[in-house]
Amino acid sequence: MSDAPIEERVAAARAGLTETLDAIEDKLNVPKRVEELTAKAKASYESNPVPWIVGAVGAAVVVAGLVAWAILSDD
């Protein structure tokens, strides 16, 4: 056992628990996480928009292909 008085050990344990709960709350804060992800995406687009444009064009081609396949297929 420690030589520290019980009050000090309880205070230290309480502080540790508070830090842990704050970290868990921060990780589970969905709106904050979405905001961070949005900021990262905007910064990425602003620094180099070419991959984003290529990805968007690729997605549009895939969607157009699926629509055309659904319309023109003989199923």
PyMOL commands that set and color helices and strands:
alter all, ss='L'
color gray80, all
select helices_A, chain A and resi 6-27+30-47+50-72
alter helices_A, ss='H'
color red, helices_A
deselect
rebuild
show_as cartoon
